Amino acid sequence: MADLVYTSSGCNRSPFSADWGSNGLIAYGSSNCVLLYSPKEYVVARSLQGHKGRVNCVAWIEEAGESTEREPASSDTLVTGAADSSVIVWKNVKQDEIRSDVLTGSGGSITAVKGAAFFQSSDRVALVVAASTDSSVCVWKKLNENAFERIQRLDFESAIGLCIDLTMIRAKAPLMAIGFDGAKVCLYTWQEPEFVVSLVLDRHADWVRDVSFARTDDGRILLATCSQDAAVHVWSFAEQAKSAIEDETPLLKTKELTFEVYLDADSRTLTTYVVSLESILLGHEDWVYSVDWHSGRGRRLRLLSSSMDKTMIIWELDDSSGLWMDKVRVGEVGGNTLGYFGGVFSPEGDFLLGHTYQGAFHLWKKASESDESETWVSDVVTSGHFGPVQSVSWANGGGRYLLSCALDQTTRLHAPWKRDKIATWHEIGRPQVHGYDMQFVVSINDGLYVSAADEKVIRVFGAPKSFVYGYEKITGSSLSDDVKGHSLGASVPALGLSNKAVFAGGPSDDPATESADSPAFLTKPPVDEDLLQNTLWPETQKLYGHGYEVFCLAVSPDGRLLASACKATKTEHAAVRIWDVATWRQVQCLSAHALTVTQMGFSRRRGGERLLTVSRDRTWSLWRREEDNHFELEYRAEKKAAGHSRIIWTCSWSLDDLYFATGSRDKKVIVWGFDERKWIPASPPLEASDSVTALDFSPRKSPQDKYTLAIGLESGQLFLYTWCKDKGFTVACEFHSSLNHSGCVKQLQWRQTNEEEDGDLLASCSDDNAVKIFRCSNTSEPQL
């Protein structure tokens, strides 16, 4: 059986793609999945899969109502919208049996969603509204336990709704605000059985990016709106009787707008509300993308605004002046990042969460409840790639950490954070931030790795001191004795692609000689600013020779040889180049294929005595390594004998080198064995349900002398099979749907563990931007 140990995936680069619920979980969109992250446990607790396109917006549905006799606020229902026009309501998300309702009727990419639940008489009513790029806003209604039904579609011709919020007027009548790309905010009141437009607010000078309602202690409703004009407006709503307060010496009076609403569906009595612009908040220097209110536990009402100027501001009303003041400002000054797409308060108001254009989360924690100066400090939060992950590689020689690279142009390093007998995996380093999309990464040893991007150059990186000392402090374990680090860290020069070594007073073996704020002294996983700037590895070598973009790499188990291959449409470019790691010189060029070599694998024993290559030309080749590290072609399977009718994507050796497996777009997995001087299928092939894109043999046999093979499909499904020559393939574990990837599985790699450890670790990566680590228990019985 398989247990999920770690999920690393960044937030989608769109507003409203993250929300913090009253249940303590952070829901965020990552590719076409919705992930639920527990900040207290530092783990992604669950993955919700149902959308076919990128998830653009998520929102928790909270119960409304003032009566204490009603059921408590709902914290188990989530509504999400995606680029595939789908809107899904997820119920019981903290339970094992998650239910989902797919709401149909929208015709474009969903830009914003919101939900509200309230009571009318004895009926429980749930409303869900969604705006989309087809210039419409759809409204769905659910009564008690009935299904959701679309009750209204608002069409706006050329205007696009960018943001929505819902609130209740005196817990009786829904009120909806919609912000548009035409710099207007429209207010809609509920007149059974639908919303009708009541008022238009047009004080902004550019697109309205977010709208957010709040209630005050005196019964007023506040509406915060933010815009690309860098301003935040605060509007006040009050019943006409309450707003008609005489002021003998008015100094300034803004124009008041009014609208009427039925507070009771059974009554035809209209109540008039007065809307006035209470304040214009000018503190940001760039587009303001989100606003979020918070009040509770006796705290004053606060407003959080997030901007592309890389800052988030907490605004609070000053009693003496009656003005909204800039109370706290957090964020980054300078750097090479872009600003915030969104920000939210935690349910208790003691944390701030922001998500940025680069898919990263930033979390701040209030230092102390008694701190009147409002000191906020950065805290550990989940992180991950924001582009399709192409490759993963355990550190060669022990698997102390995991490397991953993706089309977001970064290479990332993941390791366990050990504290108080608890260990959780985190991204603890970002050795490479590149200018090209990354394609492949392999580890030579604990302190050396090689990466390939969409360029003809292969780059080699060495661990600096900051990583060596930081790794030991975070993980509580040591790296190999030969990994010392020669530089303190690395930096990227302007307009450069190479990481240059940085020294502080010259190389030193004593960390105490470095500055106190050195990243070498990190005791917990670094925040995103440190990952971007202070965890780079210096580039030690460039390898030239390929005529096109490098596609895949492989390293021998003894760490002495590196194999590389590039994209190719001719035999001369499809050659595999062999590099001597000691000198980084090319020692041989192996030519056997006519098209791109898609994957390579050294055999596991004797330091890698054979090299297996598979190709887009639907063939595979086998090379034998001689004593002088020279390779001779041992066997080349022609198309008819190769066993596959489509591209061969992946290959892997068994732990004893007696067999190897190949997986193809033709949905077949074939295990090959040597018999009578040639390699032939050792059993009938496995027929999978989709293209086989990744596979890897376990580093140890299962009980009853069977081999374990992990298989990943283009659909994202993961399987564990046991295989033996006599019985062929048997399903050992079919991963639960919530554990599978939602995109094509790009690579699988086992980590060799000690015999006394409870199960091996299996790393996977996918087009869904995720890196996952599973702990797989060895068993000979199927676990479905």
WOUR-V450733 format. One record per residue. N is the residue number from 0. RES is the residue in one small letter. SS is DSSP state (~ for helix, > for strand, _ for the rest). PSI is psi in degrees with one decimal (none if undefined). BURIAL is # if it has 16 or more other ideal C-beta (glycine too) atoms within 10 Angstrom, else .. Layout:
# WOUR-V450733
n=(N	N)
res=(RES	RES)
ss=(SS	SS)
psi=(PSI	PSI)
burial=(BURIAL	BURIAL)
This chain:
# WOUR-V450733
n=(0	1	2	3	4	5	6	7	8	9	10	11	12	13	14	15	16	17	18	19	20	21	22	23	24	25	26	27	28	29	30	31	32	33	34	35	36	37	38	39	40	41	42	43	44	45	46	47	48	49	50	51	52	53	54	55	56	57	58	59	60	61	62	63	64	65	66	67	68	69	70	71	72	73	74	75	76	77	78	79	80	81	82	83	84	85	86	87	88	89	90	91	92	93	94	95	96	97	98	99	100	101	102	103	104	105	106	107	108	109	110	111	112	113	114	115	116	117	118	119	120	121	122	123	124	125	126	127	128	129	130	131	132	133	134	135	136	137	138	139	140	141	142	143	144	145	146	147	148	149	150	151	152	153	154	155	156	157	158	159	160	161	162	163	164	165	166	167	168	169	170	171	172	173	174	175	176	177	178	179	180	181	182	183	184	185	186	187	188	189	190	191	192	193	194	195	196	197	198	199	200	201	202	203	204	205	206	207	208	209	210	211	212	213	214	215	216	217	218	219	220	221	222	223	224	225	226	227	228	229	230	231	232	233	234	235	236	237	238	239	240	241	242	243	244	245	246	247	248	249	250	251	252	253	254	255	256	257	258	259	260	261	262	263	264	265	266	267	268	269	270	271	272	273	274	275	276	277	278	279	280	281	282	283	284	285	286	287	288	289	290	291	292	293	294	295	296	297	298	299	300	301	302	303	304	305	306	307	308	309	310	311	312	313	314	315	316	317	318	319	320	321	322	323	324	325	326	327	328	329	330	331	332	333	334	335	336	337	338	339	340	341	342	343	344	345	346	347	348	349	350	351	352	353	354	355	356	357	358	359	360	361	362	363	364	365	366	367	368	369	370	371	372	373	374	375	376	377	378	379	380	381	382	383	384	385	386	387	388	389	390	391	392	393	394	395	396	397	398	399	400	401	402	403	404	405	406	407	408	409	410	411	412	413	414	415	416	417	418	419	420	421	422	423	424	425	426	427	428	429	430	431	432	433	434	435	436	437	438	439	440	441	442	443	444	445	446	447	448	449	450	451	452	453	454	455	456	457	458	459	460	461	462	463	464	465	466	467	468	469	470	471	472	473	474	475	476	477	478	479	480	481	482	483	484	485	486	487	488	489	490	491	492	493	494	495	496	497	498	499	500	501	502	503	504	505	506	507	508	509	510	511	512	513	514	515	516	517	518	519	520	521	522	523	524	525	526	527	528	529	530	531	532	533	534	535	536	537	538	539	540	541	542	543	544	545	546	547	548	549	550	551	552	553	554	555	556	557	558	559	560	561	562	563	564	565	566	567	568	569	570	571	572	573	574	575	576	577	578	579	580	581	582	583	584	585	586	587	588	589	590	591	592	593	594	595	596	597	598	599	600	601	602	603	604	605	606	607	608	609	610	611	612	613	614	615	616	617	618	619	620	621	622	623	624	625	626	627	628	629	630	631	632	633	634	635	636	637	638	639	640	641	642	643	644	645	646	647	648	649	650	651	652	653	654	655	656	657	658	659	660	661	662	663	664	665	666	667	668	669	670	671	672	673	674	675	676	677	678	679	680	681	682	683	684	685	686	687	688	689	690	691	692	693	694	695	696	697	698	699	700	701	702	703	704	705	706	707	708	709	710	711	712	713	714	715	716	717	718	719	720	721	722	723	724	725	726	727	728	729	730	731	732	733	734	735	736	737	738	739	740	741	742	743	744	745	746	747	748	749	750	751	752	753	754	755	756	757	758	759	760	761	762	763	764	765	766	767	768	769	770	771	772	773	774	775	776	777	778	779	780	781	782	783)
res=(m	a	d	l	v	y	t	s	s	g	c	n	r	s	p	f	s	a	d	w	g	s	n	g	l	i	a	y	g	s	s	n	c	v	l	l	y	s	p	k	e	y	v	v	a	r	s	l	q	g	h	k	g	r	v	n	c	v	a	w	i	e	e	a	g	e	s	t	e	r	e	p	a	s	s	d	t	l	v	t	g	a	a	d	s	s	v	i	v	w	k	n	v	k	q	d	e	i	r	s	d	v	l	t	g	s	g	g	s	i	t	a	v	k	g	a	a	f	f	q	s	s	d	r	v	a	l	v	v	a	a	s	t	d	s	s	v	c	v	w	k	k	l	n	e	n	a	f	e	r	i	q	r	l	d	f	e	s	a	i	g	l	c	i	d	l	t	m	i	r	a	k	a	p	l	m	a	i	g	f	d	g	a	k	v	c	l	y	t	w	q	e	p	e	f	v	v	s	l	v	l	d	r	h	a	d	w	v	r	d	v	s	f	a	r	t	d	d	g	r	i	l	l	a	t	c	s	q	d	a	a	v	h	v	w	s	f	a	e	q	a	k	s	a	i	e	d	e	t	p	l	l	k	t	k	e	l	t	f	e	v	y	l	d	a	d	s	r	t	l	t	t	y	v	v	s	l	e	s	i	l	l	g	h	e	d	w	v	y	s	v	d	w	h	s	g	r	g	r	r	l	r	l	l	s	s	s	m	d	k	t	m	i	i	w	e	l	d	d	s	s	g	l	w	m	d	k	v	r	v	g	e	v	g	g	n	t	l	g	y	f	g	g	v	f	s	p	e	g	d	f	l	l	g	h	t	y	q	g	a	f	h	l	w	k	k	a	s	e	s	d	e	s	e	t	w	v	s	d	v	v	t	s	g	h	f	g	p	v	q	s	v	s	w	a	n	g	g	g	r	y	l	l	s	c	a	l	d	q	t	t	r	l	h	a	p	w	k	r	d	k	i	a	t	w	h	e	i	g	r	p	q	v	h	g	y	d	m	q	f	v	v	s	i	n	d	g	l	y	v	s	a	a	d	e	k	v	i	r	v	f	g	a	p	k	s	f	v	y	g	y	e	k	i	t	g	s	s	l	s	d	d	v	k	g	h	s	l	g	a	s	v	p	a	l	g	l	s	n	k	a	v	f	a	g	g	p	s	d	d	p	a	t	e	s	a	d	s	p	a	f	l	t	k	p	p	v	d	e	d	l	l	q	n	t	l	w	p	e	t	q	k	l	y	g	h	g	y	e	v	f	c	l	a	v	s	p	d	g	r	l	l	a	s	a	c	k	a	t	k	t	e	h	a	a	v	r	i	w	d	v	a	t	w	r	q	v	q	c	l	s	a	h	a	l	t	v	t	q	m	g	f	s	r	r	r	g	g	e	r	l	l	t	v	s	r	d	r	t	w	s	l	w	r	r	e	e	d	n	h	f	e	l	e	y	r	a	e	k	k	a	a	g	h	s	r	i	i	w	t	c	s	w	s	l	d	d	l	y	f	a	t	g	s	r	d	k	k	v	i	v	w	g	f	d	e	r	k	w	i	p	a	s	p	p	l	e	a	s	d	s	v	t	a	l	d	f	s	p	r	k	s	p	q	d	k	y	t	l	a	i	g	l	e	s	g	q	l	f	l	y	t	w	c	k	d	k	g	f	t	v	a	c	e	f	h	s	s	l	n	h	s	g	c	v	k	q	l	q	w	r	q	t	n	e	e	e	d	g	d	l	l	a	s	c	s	d	d	n	a	v	k	i	f	r	c	s	n	t	s	e	p	q	l)
ss=(_	>	>	>	>	>	>	>	_	_	_	_	_	_	_	_	_	>	>	>	_	_	_	_	>	>	>	>	>	>	_	_	>	>	>	>	>	>	_	_	_	_	>	>	>	>	>	>	>	_	_	_	_	_	>	>	>	>	>	>	_	_	>	_	_	_	_	_	_	_	_	_	_	_	_	_	>	>	>	>	>	>	_	_	_	_	>	>	>	>	>	_	_	_	_	_	_	_	>	>	>	>	>	_	_	_	_	_	_	>	>	>	>	>	>	>	>	>	>	>	_	_	>	>	>	>	>	>	>	>	>	>	_	_	_	>	>	>	>	>	>	>	>	_	_	_	_	_	>	>	>	>	>	>	>	_	_	_	_	_	>	>	>	>	>	>	>	>	>	_	_	_	>	>	>	>	>	>	>	>	_	_	_	_	>	>	>	>	>	>	>	_	_	>	>	>	>	>	>	>	>	_	_	_	_	_	_	>	>	>	>	>	>	>	>	_	_	_	_	_	>	>	>	>	>	>	>	_	_	_	_	>	>	>	>	>	>	>	>	~	~	~	~	_	_	_	_	_	_	_	_	_	_	_	_	>	>	>	>	>	>	>	_	_	_	_	_	_	_	>	>	>	>	>	>	>	>	>	>	>	>	_	_	_	_	_	_	>	>	>	>	>	>	>	_	_	_	_	_	_	_	>	>	>	>	>	>	_	_	_	>	>	>	>	>	>	>	_	_	_	_	_	_	>	>	>	>	>	>	>	>	_	_	_	_	_	_	_	_	>	>	>	>	>	>	_	_	_	_	_	>	>	>	>	>	>	_	_	_	_	>	>	>	>	>	>	_	_	_	_	_	_	_	_	_	>	>	>	>	_	_	_	_	_	_	_	_	_	>	>	>	>	>	>	_	_	_	_	_	_	_	>	>	>	>	>	_	_	_	>	>	>	>	>	>	>	>	>	>	_	_	>	>	>	>	>	>	>	>	>	>	>	>	_	_	_	_	>	>	>	>	>	>	>	>	_	_	>	>	>	>	>	>	_	_	_	_	>	>	>	>	>	_	_	~	~	~	~	~	~	~	~	~	~	~	_	_	_	_	_	_	_	_	_	_	_	_	_	>	>	>	>	_	_	_	_	_	_	>	>	>	>	_	_	_	_	_	_	_	_	~	~	~	_	_	_	_	_	~	~	~	_	_	_	_	_	_	~	~	~	~	~	~	~	_	_	_	>	>	>	>	>	>	_	_	_	_	_	_	>	>	>	>	>	>	_	_	_	_	_	>	>	>	>	>	>	_	_	_	_	_	_	_	_	_	>	>	>	>	>	_	_	_	_	>	>	>	>	>	>	_	_	_	_	_	_	>	>	>	>	>	>	_	_	_	_	_	_	_	>	>	>	>	>	>	_	_	_	_	>	>	>	>	>	>	_	_	_	_	_	>	>	>	>	>	>	_	_	_	_	_	_	_	_	_	_	_	>	>	>	>	>	>	_	_	_	_	_	>	>	>	>	>	>	_	_	_	>	>	>	>	>	>	>	>	_	_	>	>	>	>	_	_	_	_	>	>	_	_	_	_	>	>	>	>	>	>	_	_	_	_	>	~	~	~	>	>	>	>	>	>	>	>	_	_	_	_	>	>	>	>	>	>	>	_	_	_	>	>	>	>	>	>	>	_	_	_	_	_	_	_	_	_	_	>	>	>	>	>	>	>	_	_	_	_	_	_	_	_	>	>	>	>	>	>	>	_	_	_	_	>	>	>	>	>	>	_	_	_	_	_	_	>	_)
psi=(161.1	133.0	135.7	123.0	-35.5	136.4	125.8	119.3	134.3	170.0	143.8	147.2	70.5	149.2	152.0	17.4	5.2	143.5	144.7	115.7	164.1	-12.0	0.7	-2.3	141.1	117.5	132.6	150.2	133.7	108.5	-126.8	20.6	162.0	121.1	142.7	115.2	133.0	105.9	-22.5	-35.2	-6.4	34.5	150.3	112.5	-28.7	153.7	129.6	118.8	128.9	-28.3	148.5	-17.3	177.7	133.6	118.9	-28.8	142.1	148.3	129.0	142.0	117.3	145.0	137.4	163.9	144.1	-17.3	129.6	-10.7	-14.5	164.8	154.7	169.5	138.0	130.9	21.2	14.2	134.9	139.7	135.7	149.7	148.3	173.4	-13.1	14.7	3.3	144.6	127.2	134.1	118.2	127.5	150.9	44.7	-19.2	0.2	170.7	-36.1	91.1	132.7	147.9	140.5	123.6	119.7	124.7	159.0	-23.2	148.0	-1.2	-177.5	131.7	128.9	-26.3	144.3	153.7	151.1	155.3	143.5	133.7	177.2	135.1	113.2	-120.3	5.6	140.5	122.9	135.7	132.3	139.6	130.0	145.0	134.1	147.4	169.1	-3.2	20.9	38.1	158.3	123.9	145.4	127.3	146.6	142.1	129.3	118.8	-123.6	11.8	170.3	158.0	140.2	132.8	121.5	-12.7	145.2	118.0	124.4	137.4	23.0	-108.6	-9.6	143.9	127.1	122.6	-20.1	152.6	148.8	152.5	146.2	173.8	133.8	113.5	36.7	22.2	-37.4	127.1	144.7	130.4	138.1	135.6	128.3	139.8	165.3	-5.2	18.2	19.1	153.8	124.7	133.2	132.5	131.3	158.8	121.0	102.5	123.2	28.1	174.9	144.8	145.3	136.2	-28.0	149.9	126.9	121.6	42.8	-14.4	158.6	1.0	-178.0	136.5	123.7	-23.9	150.3	141.9	128.6	153.9	158.2	143.4	167.3	-27.2	11.4	-2.3	160.4	132.9	141.9	120.5	132.2	141.4	160.5	169.6	-2.8	8.0	10.9	152.6	127.1	138.2	119.0	142.5	132.6	131.6	148.7	147.4	-37.8	-36.4	-25.4	-17.8	70.2	126.1	136.1	115.1	-33.8	68.1	126.2	-35.5	132.5	119.9	160.8	132.5	136.7	152.5	153.1	161.0	147.0	146.1	117.7	-13.7	126.3	-26.4	-8.5	148.7	22.1	125.5	140.9	131.1	132.0	142.2	131.7	128.7	148.9	108.4	-39.1	151.8	119.4	115.6	99.6	-14.7	156.6	3.1	-177.5	135.1	120.4	-25.3	153.8	144.3	129.0	155.0	137.7	152.9	161.4	42.2	3.4	154.6	156.0	129.7	154.8	130.0	127.4	141.8	138.1	160.4	-1.5	11.7	17.9	156.5	136.1	135.5	122.5	141.7	141.9	125.8	121.2	-37.8	-38.6	-19.0	18.4	150.5	124.2	150.0	99.8	-47.0	141.0	124.0	161.1	-154.9	140.7	124.7	-151.5	-177.9	26.5	163.4	176.9	-159.3	134.1	-25.3	161.1	144.8	154.4	153.9	164.3	-33.6	-7.0	7.4	2.1	150.4	133.1	127.5	147.5	143.1	175.3	-29.6	18.6	8.3	148.9	146.7	128.1	128.6	140.2	136.5	129.3	-39.7	144.3	-30.2	1.6	102.3	-20.2	-2.1	65.5	125.0	134.5	150.3	146.4	165.1	138.2	162.8	155.2	172.1	178.4	148.9	17.3	166.7	130.0	125.9	-29.7	148.9	152.8	122.6	148.5	125.2	127.7	15.2	-18.8	42.3	-24.7	172.3	132.6	147.0	149.6	154.7	174.1	3.4	9.6	29.5	152.7	131.4	153.0	127.3	138.1	162.2	138.2	112.0	129.1	135.1	48.9	16.3	140.5	125.6	143.4	144.1	161.6	117.4	-1.2	152.2	78.0	-27.3	123.8	110.8	175.9	-3.1	155.7	133.8	143.1	-35.6	149.1	138.8	147.5	132.3	-46.8	-170.5	-26.8	17.9	132.0	163.3	138.5	155.6	137.8	-173.4	59.2	169.3	-3.1	139.7	133.9	140.5	135.4	142.7	146.0	132.4	173.4	-39.4	-38.3	-43.3	-50.4	-41.2	-41.0	-45.8	-37.0	-36.9	-43.9	-19.1	13.5	169.0	155.4	-178.9	151.7	-27.0	0.4	104.5	-33.7	127.9	-24.6	163.6	-40.4	-150.4	161.9	160.1	118.2	160.7	134.4	20.3	160.3	-14.1	136.5	119.2	140.2	143.4	128.1	145.5	95.4	19.1	158.9	143.0	143.2	-3.9	113.6	-20.1	-16.4	-11.8	168.1	156.7	-26.4	18.5	141.8	-13.8	-17.6	17.4	134.4	-0.8	165.4	135.6	156.7	171.8	-34.2	-41.7	-37.9	-40.6	-37.2	-27.6	8.1	18.2	149.3	141.2	141.7	126.9	-18.1	149.0	137.5	122.4	153.5	-29.9	147.1	-17.1	-178.8	132.5	133.5	-39.0	160.6	161.1	145.2	141.4	150.7	-28.9	-1.6	16.0	-23.7	145.0	132.5	142.0	150.3	152.2	171.5	140.4	146.2	0.4	157.4	-39.4	-30.8	-16.5	5.8	146.0	128.5	135.9	130.4	139.6	116.1	-31.0	-37.5	-13.1	34.8	145.8	127.7	-17.3	157.0	117.8	119.0	119.2	-15.3	160.8	-18.4	-179.2	130.9	117.6	-29.9	153.2	156.8	126.0	144.1	160.8	-25.8	160.0	36.0	5.4	70.5	-12.1	153.0	123.9	133.1	139.6	156.9	165.9	-15.7	8.5	20.6	166.4	154.5	152.9	128.5	137.4	134.7	122.0	177.5	-30.6	18.6	20.6	137.4	138.1	138.7	117.4	-39.7	136.4	117.9	121.2	168.3	-41.7	-30.5	-9.4	-15.8	-10.4	146.1	-4.0	-176.1	134.1	116.1	-30.7	158.1	160.9	145.5	147.4	164.7	-23.5	6.2	12.6	-22.7	157.7	156.2	148.0	143.0	143.1	167.3	-16.4	8.7	19.0	146.2	124.5	130.3	126.7	140.9	159.8	127.6	124.4	51.9	17.1	160.9	125.8	161.1	128.2	-12.1	168.7	145.2	157.5	128.2	107.8	169.9	-11.0	176.3	135.4	115.1	-13.5	142.4	158.2	134.2	141.6	148.2	-0.1	157.1	152.4	170.3	157.4	27.0	39.4	158.5	144.8	132.0	122.7	134.9	134.0	140.4	166.5	-27.2	-11.8	-6.6	147.0	142.5	151.3	126.9	144.2	146.5	137.9	157.6	-34.5	-40.4	-10.0	-141.0	139.6	131.8	122.2	-32.9	122.0	114.7	142.0	148.8	-32.3	-15.2	-21.5	162.4	160.4	4.4	178.5	128.5	119.7	-34.4	146.7	140.8	125.0	153.8	127.7	129.5	168.9	153.8	-31.0	-10.0	147.3	85.5	158.0	161.4	135.3	121.2	141.7	154.9	159.9	167.2	-12.6	16.7	4.9	144.4	127.4	148.1	128.7	146.0	118.5	118.8	141.3	130.2	148.5	-5.4	142.6	136.8	94.1	none)
burial=(#	#	.	#	#	#	#	#	#	#	#	#	#	#	#	#	#	#	#	#	#	#	#	.	#	#	#	#	#	#	#	#	#	#	#	#	#	.	#	.	.	#	#	#	.	#	#	#	#	#	#	.	.	#	#	#	#	#	#	#	#	.	#	#	#	.	.	.	.	.	.	.	#	#	#	#	#	#	#	#	#	#	#	.	#	#	#	#	#	#	.	.	#	.	.	.	.	#	.	.	#	.	#	.	#	#	.	.	#	#	#	#	#	#	#	#	#	#	#	#	.	.	.	#	#	#	#	#	#	#	#	#	#	.	#	#	#	#	#	#	#	#	.	.	.	.	.	#	.	.	.	#	.	#	.	#	.	.	.	#	#	#	#	#	#	#	#	#	#	.	.	#	#	#	#	#	#	#	#	#	#	.	#	#	#	#	#	#	#	#	.	.	.	.	#	.	.	#	#	.	#	.	#	#	.	.	#	#	#	#	#	#	#	#	#	.	.	.	.	#	#	#	#	#	#	#	#	#	#	#	#	#	#	#	#	#	#	#	#	.	.	.	#	.	.	.	.	.	.	.	.	.	.	.	.	.	#	.	#	.	#	#	#	.	.	.	.	.	.	.	#	.	#	#	#	#	#	#	#	.	#	.	#	#	.	.	#	#	#	#	#	#	#	#	#	.	.	.	.	.	#	#	#	#	#	#	#	#	#	#	#	#	#	#	#	#	#	.	.	.	.	.	.	#	.	.	.	#	.	#	#	#	.	.	.	.	#	.	#	#	#	#	#	#	#	#	#	.	#	#	#	#	#	#	#	#	#	#	#	#	#	#	#	#	#	#	.	.	.	.	.	.	.	.	.	#	.	.	#	#	#	#	#	#	#	#	#	#	#	#	#	#	#	#	#	#	.	#	#	#	#	#	#	#	#	#	#	#	#	#	#	#	#	#	#	#	#	.	.	.	.	.	.	.	#	#	#	#	#	#	#	#	#	#	.	.	#	#	#	#	#	#	#	#	#	#	#	#	#	#	#	#	#	#	#	#	#	#	#	#	#	#	#	#	#	#	#	#	#	#	#	.	#	#	#	.	.	.	#	.	.	.	#	.	#	.	#	#	#	#	.	#	.	.	.	.	#	#	#	.	#	.	.	#	.	.	.	.	.	.	#	.	.	#	.	.	.	#	#	#	.	#	.	.	#	#	#	#	.	#	#	#	#	#	#	#	#	#	#	#	.	.	#	.	.	#	.	#	#	#	#	#	#	#	#	#	#	.	#	.	#	#	#	#	#	#	#	#	.	.	.	.	#	#	#	#	#	#	#	.	#	.	.	.	.	.	.	#	.	#	.	#	#	#	#	#	#	#	#	#	#	#	#	#	.	.	.	#	#	#	#	#	#	#	#	#	#	#	#	#	#	#	#	.	#	.	.	.	.	.	#	.	.	.	#	.	#	.	.	.	.	#	#	#	.	.	#	#	#	#	#	#	#	#	#	.	#	#	#	#	#	#	#	#	#	#	#	#	#	#	#	#	.	#	.	.	.	.	#	.	.	#	#	.	#	#	.	#	.	.	#	#	#	#	#	#	#	#	.	.	#	#	.	.	.	#	#	#	#	#	#	#	#	#	#	#	#	#	#	#	#	#	#	#	.	.	.	.	#	#	.	#	#	#	#	.	.	.	#	#	#	#	#	#	#	#	#	#	#	#	#	#	#	.	.	.	.	.	#	#	#	#	#	#	#	#	#	#	#	#	#	#	#	#	#	#	.	#	#	.	.	.	.	.)
